[in-house]
Amino acid sequence: MDKSKVTPPDISVDKLVKGDRDEIARFVETYSARVYRLGMKILNNEQDAEDILQETFLKAIRGLPTFEGRSSLSTWLYRIATNEALMLLRKRHPETISIDAPTEDDDEDNEALEIVDWSHQPESELLEKETRQKIDSAASQLPLGLREVFMLREMEGLSVKETAEVLDVSESVVKTRLLRARMKLRRELTRYFVEKQKKEVADE
């Protein structure tokens, strides 16, 4: 496969494999912020995210000769980063449930809840710093399997296919987990906007 079709045009895999320092620096500069953000979303710890960032690029650079171009360079790198983060998470927290284990609907998921359509909130309100922080906070509290899918699909902009490749699951699993993640976040934001509206009314 022509690797130029799945690699950013300013990054040469051939140069990376040959150890070109400028190309390696460009590679790290291009993806470091994304890998760090991925580590933070999975681990919720700055030092752990830094460790994942370092380990990811060390393994990626060593593994570049095996990169066959079947996926994009970024998808391949995300897969390494995700695996590193999960290994660290399971090492620190052995009790963590595998992301491959089926997740049972909790009681709240089975209830017929009245959901406020917060998507129609004024754009200025949705973009408020407090609201953005609430969304980030709620996303960070999602169960691991849902959190990974939501972060890769919604925050990093990967396609369903790319997300499935990174997590080594089927596309149907990605779609199901994404739906569940969105519903859980909608529920949290519903509570947030309801409480906010009550407070605004009380202050009038």
C-alpha positions in Angstrom: 0.0 0.0 0.0 1.1 3.5 -0.7 1.9 4.9 2.7 1.7 8.5 1.5 -2.1 8.0 1.2 -2.5 7.3 5.0 0.3 9.5 6.3 0.3 13.3 6.7 2.1 14.7 3.6 4.7 16.5 5.7 5.8 13.3 7.4 7.9 10.6 5.7 7.7 7.1 7.1 10.8 6.2 5.2 12.7 9.0 6.8 11.3 8.0 10.2 12.5 4.4 9.8 16.0 5.7 8.8 16.2 7.7 12.0 16.1 11.1 10.4 16.2 13.4 13.5 14.3 16.3 11.8 11.5 13.9 10.7 11.3 12.3 14.1 11.0 15.8 15.7 8.2 16.7 13.3 6.5 13.4 14.0 6.6 14.0 17.7 5.5 17.6 17.4 2.6 16.7 15.2 1.1 14.1 17.5 2.3 14.7 21.0 -0.6 17.0 22.1 -3.1 14.4 20.8 -1.4 11.5 22.5 -1.1 13.4 25.8 -4.8 14.4 25.6 -5.7 10.7 25.0 -3.7 9.7 28.0 -5.4 12.3 30.2 -8.9 11.2 29.1 -8.2 7.6 29.9 -6.1 8.0 33.0 -7.2 11.4 34.5 -3.7 11.9 35.8 -1.1 14.4 34.4 2.0 12.4 35.4 0.5 9.2 34.0 -0.3 11.0 30.7 3.3 12.2 30.5 4.5 8.7 31.0 2.2 7.4 28.3 3.3 10.1 26.0 7.0 9.1 26.4 6.3 5.3 26.2 4.1 5.7 23.1 6.7 7.5 21.0 9.5 5.2 22.2 7.5 2.2 21.1 6.3 3.8 17.9 9.8 4.8 16.8 11.1 1.3 17.5 8.1 -0.2 15.8 8.1 2.0 12.6 9.8 -0.7 10.5 6.7 -2.9 11.1 4.3 -0.1 10.0 2.6 -1.5 6.9 0.4 1.5 6.1 -2.9 -0.5 6.5 -4.2 2.3 8.7 -3.3 5.9 9.0 -0.2 6.8 11.0 -2.3 8.5 13.6 -4.6 5.5 14.0 -1.6 3.3 14.5 -0.1 5.7 17.0 -3.5 6.0 18.9 -3.6 2.2 19.1 -0.1 2.1 20.8 -1.1 4.9 23.1 -4.4 3.3 24.1 -2.7 -0.1 24.8 0.0 1.6 26.9 -2.7 3.6 28.9 -4.7 0.4 29.5 -1.7 -1.5 30.7 -0.8 1.2 33.1 -4.4 1.5 34.3 -4.7 -2.2 34.9 -1.3 -2.2 36.7 -2.4 0.7 39.0 -5.9 -0.6 39.4 -6.1 -4.3 39.0 -9.8 -4.3 39.9 -10.6 -2.3 36.7 -13.2 -4.1 34.6 -11.9 -5.0 31.1 -13.3 -2.7 28.4 -14.2 -5.8 26.5 -16.5 -7.0 29.2 -20.2 -6.4 28.5 -21.6 -3.5 30.4 -25.0 -4.0 32.0 -27.5 -1.2 31.8 -27.9 0.4 35.2 -31.3 1.1 36.7 -31.2 4.6 35.4 -30.7 3.5 31.8 -33.9 1.4 32.1 -36.0 4.2 33.4 -38.1 6.3 31.1 -36.4 9.6 31.9 -37.5 13.0 30.8 -34.5 14.4 29.0 -34.1 18.1 28.5 -33.0 18.9 24.9 -30.0 20.9 25.8 -28.8 20.9 22.2 -31.2 23.8 21.7 -29.5 25.9 24.5 -28.2 29.2 23.2 -24.8 28.7 21.5 -23.2 31.3 23.8 -24.4 29.3 26.9 -23.1 26.0 25.5 -19.7 27.6 24.9 -19.4 29.0 28.4 -16.3 27.9 30.2 -18.4 26.5 33.0 -20.4 24.4 30.6 -17.4 23.1 28.7 -15.8 22.1 32.0 -19.0 20.3 33.0 -18.9 18.4 29.7 -15.2 17.5 30.2 -15.9 16.4 33.8 -18.9 14.3 32.8 -16.9 12.6 30.0 -14.0 11.8 32.3 -16.5 10.0 34.6 -17.8 7.7 31.9 -17.1 4.0 32.3 -13.7 3.2 30.6 -15.1 1.5 27.5 -17.6 4.3 26.8 -15.0 7.0 27.7 -12.5 5.7 25.1 -15.1 5.5 22.3 -16.5 9.0 23.1 -13.1 10.6 23.3 -11.7 9.0 20.1 -14.9 9.6 18.1 -16.2 12.9 19.4 -13.1 14.7 20.7 -10.4 13.4 18.4 -12.6 13.2 15.3 -11.7 9.6 14.4 -14.2 7.8 12.2 -16.2 4.8 13.4 -13.9 2.5 11.5 -10.7 4.2 12.8 -12.1 4.0 16.4 -12.8 0.3 15.9 -9.3 -0.2 14.7 -7.7 1.6 17.6 -9.7 -0.3 20.2 -9.7 -3.6 18.3 -13.4 -4.0 18.4 -16.1 -4.2 15.8 -17.8 -1.1 14.3 -21.1 -2.1 15.8 -19.5 -2.2 19.3 -18.2 1.4 18.7 -21.7 2.6 17.6 -23.3 1.0 20.6 -20.8 2.3 23.1 -21.0 5.8 21.5 -24.8 5.8 21.9 -24.6 4.8 25.5 -21.9 7.4 26.2 -24.0 10.2 24.6 -27.1 9.2 26.6 -25.1 9.2 29.9 -23.7 12.6 29.1 -27.1 14.0 28.0 -28.5 12.8 31.3 -25.7 14.6 33.2 -26.1 17.8 31.2 -29.9 17.6 31.7 -29.3 17.7 35.4 -26.8 20.5 35.1 -29.1 22.8 33.0 -32.2 22.0 35.1 -30.3 23.0 38.3 -28.9 26.1 36.5 -32.3 27.2 35.4 -33.8 26.7 38.9 -31.0 28.8 40.3 -31.5 31.6 37.7 -35.3 31.6 38.6 -34.6 31.8 42.3 -32.1 34.7 41.8 -34.7 36.8 39.9 
